[in-house]
C-alpha cells in the first residue's frame, strides 16, 4: 500500500579512526596526534541503548550512547543520529568524566547572539543539523582524554500519525562496531487496547532472530532487541558489522467505537477513526509537468506510477489528466467515469505522454481547477463523492505566469476551499516552499518525491494514502463552555486507514467529562457520531505508571498546537504572522521544544575552555548550506542545509551586538537567487550550481585566446558543447595582459545530425548538408523533431534537446565606441536531467551531484571575502567566499551569485587539470 509514516532515528557513534581520521588530523592539526595514533582503535562504544515509550500515539525516545577512549592519546568521539523531520528535540546532555554538559533551549535570536559571542572569542562548537529524505541530522563531537568516558543522551518527542491502518516506529540501526551492551526497548501503552504488534529488521540473520522479543496483551505491548556480541557477528572471526539497516515496529489499536476521548490533568485528546463505512467515490484530476526537465527517468517513473494507479482506480471514480509544458493539454474536456473501456484508453494516453518544452505551471493548475469546478457545477460528478487534485512538478515556472505570489493567489481564488490540492515536488530544482504554501492554503499538503530508483513507488504510495476517502466535510464539535484552545477540528476528507486527532484544554480542571459531536458527509447520508470522554475512566486506564511519561496529553496538545501554528504562520502575513510566531515561540520555550523558532545551545569542554554549539530545526522548503567560525579542534560533520532565515538572523544579531565593540567574525551569506545554473560567462567565470545545498562553487580558467575548451561531452546522447576563447582587442603598444572570453560556441548532437555554430554576430544551424543562418536581430522559434531553438532578439538563444538538455546562450555586446572589450557569449545549462551519467567536460562533470564540506572559516586578504578550508573530491583546498555574475535575466548588469571560489584554474575541484579540457577544434 506504500510507505507509512515513520518514527525514524539513525544511531551512530563514530570513532575517529583510519584514513578519515588522518584527514581530520591534517585539517585541524591536533596537537597530540601522530601517524601511529591514527591507526589505533581508541574509541570503544561499550553501550548503546534506545528507549522508546509510546503512550496514546505520543512517543518519547531516549538515545543513550556510552564510550571510552582506550587509546593513550586524546581521541574524538562523534555522536551522530537522524531523527524524524516531524520530531522535536527536547533534551541533549553530554557527560564527560562525571561532569554534565546539558543543552539549553532558547529563543533563536538570543541563542544566535550567544553563539556569536562565542565565535568572537574563538569558542565555537561542533553541533550540526541537516536534512535527508525523511530525517534531519543531529551531530556533535567532543575530544576526550585518554582513558576518559563520555555519555551522550538525546531525547526527542513525536506524535505518530496513522497510515494504512498502522502506527510505525522506524529505527535506523548502524553502530559501526560491535557493542557489548546494545539494546532497543520499546514499551507501548494504548488505553483502547492493542490489536496487533509486530517487529522486524532488514539486517536480521538467523543468529540475531532470537534477540527480538515482542509481546502484547490488553493495553500494553513490548518489543526488545538485545543481541550479544556473538549474535551481532555475522560469522565466527568475521570483521564485518552485520547490524546495519532498518528496525521497524508496527502496531494498531482496538476500535470498538468510532472515536476515543482521553482526559488527563485538564487536557484532552480525541482520536476519531470510524470503520465499516462505505467508501466514497472520488473525482481526481492529475496535473502533470511534462516540461523538458522531466525528460528521461523522471517521466518514465511518473508514467509507471500513473499506470499502476490506473489499475487501482475504482469503476465509480471519475478522473482526467492535465499536462503542462509550453502549452496545456487535457486528455478529455471534463472528468469521465473510470469504466474498463475508459481506463484502457487512459493507459494508452499515459504511455504516449511526451516532453513538451517549458513549464507553464499556472496554466496547468488553472486548467485542472476549472475543469473540476465546472464538472461539479454541471452535475457531471456524483453528489456524494470526494474531489481532489494531485499536481506533480519538478521545476519552477518558466512559461506563462511566473510570479509565485500571483500563482498562489490565482490558485487560492480558483479553488475557494472547495477541495484539497496535493502538490508533489519531484527533486530539488524547484521552489518547494511555495508548493508547500500553496497546498496548505488549499486544504492539502506537499510531499517531496526524491530522484531515486524508487520514485515511482513514492508517487504510487502517496496516491494510496488518498485513494479511499470515507467521509468529507468532517467537523468535530465540543461544548463551548467546557473546552478551549482546540487544535484543528474541521477537515475536508477522512481517508481509510488514517485517523483524525483533535486536542485541547478544559476550561476547568473540575470538569470530568465532555461529549463530542462529529458531523460528516458519507457515501449514502450525512452522518453524526457521538463520543464521550471521562477523566476517571482515563485515570483507570492509565494505572500502570511504568508505561507513562509525564503529562503526555498536555505535551501531545502542545506538539500539535505548535505544528499547526507554524503551518498557519507559513501562509500568514503582517500582524497575523507576528502573532502566530509569538504564540508558537512561547509554547516552544515553555515546553522545551527545538522548533524553527528556537535553538539549543550546547557548551562542551575543549582544551580547558568551554566551546559552544548551536542546534536548529531545519525547514523542508527553506534549506541551504552554512557554517562559520569553527575552531580547528572541532569537527563539523556537515551534511546538508542551514536555514536561510537562520543565516540572516545570525548576521543581523552579530552586526547589532558587536558592531561597536568587537571585530566582525569571519562569515558569509548564502543568498538564494531566483534560479541558479551551472554556467560559464565573463572572462571566463565558471559557476557550478549545487542545488541540494542551495549554494554554488566557482572558478576561472586562464588560457590563451584561440584555445577551444570542452564544456560538455555526453557519449550516450551524443551531445557535445565546446567553447572557443577570444581576447580583447589589443593595440600594438599595449603590453598589458588581456582577458579571454567565450567568443564562439559549438553545440553538436550526433544522434540528430545537428551542429549549431554560435558567434556574437550570427547563429548557423547545420542539419546534415543543409544550413540555416540567423543573426541576433532575428526573432525566431524553430522546431525540429527532437530539437527546439528560440532566438530572443539581441539577447539570448534557447536550445532544447529532447531526451538531452536545455541550454541558454546569452549575448554580450559592448558599446560600439568601446574598443577595449570584444563582444562575447555566456553559456548556461538550464536543464540537464536528460544527459547521462557519463557526461563530462569542464561543466558536464558537475551536472551530477557533488558534495563538499566547509571547515575553518577565517579572514582572507579581502575583509569582505572570508577564506575557508574545503573538503571536496577527497581534496583539501583553500577557498574564498565571493560571487560571480549570472546574466540570464539581465545581460547588462547581471545578478550576483554567491559562491565558494576555487583558485588555480579550479585545481582540486575539476577532474585532472584545466589543460586536459583543451580540444583541437569546435566540432
Number of C-alpha atoms within 10 A of each C-alpha: 12 15 14 20 19 24 27 25 26 22 24 21 25 19 23 23 20 13 11 13 18 17 17 17 21 12 18 15 13 16 9 11 16 13 9 7 19 19 14 16 15 24 26 21 27 15 17 22 19 23 16 22 22 24 22 20 23 22 24 22 23 18 19 20 24 22 24 23 24 18 17 13 16 21 30 20 26 23 23 22 23 22 28 25 21 19 23 22 25 21 19 21 19 26 16 22 14 11 11 15 17 18 22 18 27 22 18 24 18 15 23 25 21 20 23 26 19 18 22 17 12 16 23 26 32 25 27 24 24 25 22 15 11 17 20 27 25 24 23 26 27 23 23 23 19 16 16 18 20 22 21 25 18 20 18 20 26 23 21 20 19 21 21 17 17 21 22 24 22 22 23 22 21 19 21 17 21 22 19 17 16 20 18 19 16 22 20 23 27 22 21 22 19 20 16 15 21 17 20 14 20 13 14 21 15 9 15 21 15 13 17 16 14 17 13 19 12 14 18 18 23 20 19 18 21 19 22 17 12 14 21 23 21 18 13 8 8 9 11 13 15 21 25 17 15 19 21 18 22 17 19 19 21 14 16 11 14 15 23 20 25 25 26 21 16 18 24 26 23 21 18 22 20 20 14 8 13 13 18 23 24 24 24 22 23 19 27 27 28 29 28 29 29 29 24 17 17 22 21 17 21 25 19 18 19 21 20 15 17 16 12 12 20 17 13 14 21 24 25 23 21 25 29 27 26 20 18 23 18 16 15 13 12 19 23 18 18 20 15 13 9 14 20 15 12 21 17 12 14 18 13 10 15 17 22 20 24 23 29 24 30 23 22 22 26 18 18 27 21 14 19 25 17 14 18 16 9 9 9 15 22 18 11 17 22 29 26 23 22 22 24 25 26 25 23 21 22 17 18 14 14 15 12 16 10 12 20 19 12 14 19 16 11 15 19 11 13 14 21 23 27 26 25 23 23 23 19 18 19 18 18 26 17 21 26 24 22 25 23 20 24 21 18 20 17 22 19 22 22 16 16 13 11 12 21 23 20 22 24 22 18 19 19 19 19 19 21 21 24 26 27 24 17 20 16 21 15 17 12 9 9 15 20 16 12 17 20 16 17 17 16 21 24 22 21 23 18 20 18 21 21 19 28 26 22 25 15 13 13 10 14 16 17 19 14 18 14 19 19 21 21 22 20 13 9 13 13 14 15 15 18 14 20 17 22 14 15 17 15 10 16 18 10 12 9 10 17 18 14 8 11 20 25 20 17 23 22 21 23 20 22 22 16 16 19 21 16 18 18 18 15 17 12 7 9 13 17 12 15 21 19 14 15 23 23 16 15 25 17 12 14 19 27 26 28 20 21 25 29 28 24 24 24 26 17 17 9 7 10 15 23 24 24 24 27 25 26 24 20 20 17 18 24 25 24 22 19 22 23 23 21 19 23 24 25 24 21 22 20 23 25 27 22 21 14 23 21 14 16 22 19 14 19 23 17 11 15 16 11 9 7 13 10 17 22 21 22 23 18 21 16 15 13 9 17 22 21 24 25 29 23 20 22 20 20 26 29 25 24 23 21 17 20 24 23 22 25 28 24 20 20 15 21 14 17 17 19 24 26 24 23 24 23 20 15 13 20 17 22 23 24 25 29 22 22 22 22 18 13 14 10 6 6 9 8 8 9 16 19 24 30 29 23 23 27 21 22 21 19 13 11 17 12 18 21 22 18 22 20 20 15 15 20 16 18 16 15 10 7 8 12 10 11 15 17 19 13 14 14 15 13 10 11 10 8 13 19 16 20 17 22 17 14 17 19 22 22 17 22 21 25 20 21 25 21 25 22 22 23 25 27 21 17 14 11 9 6 8 12 13 18 20 19 26 25 28 26 23 21 21 24 22 20 20 27 20 14 13 22 22 23 25 22 25 20 19 22 15 10 15 13 17 17 23 25 23 25 19 18 15 9 11 12 13 20 21 25 24 17 23 20 16 13 12 12 18 17 17 24 26 23 20 18 22 19 27 22 22 14 12 18 13 10 13 17 14 23 22 25 26 23 21 17 13 18 20 15 18 23 18 15 11 14 20 12 12 19 18 15 10 14 19 16
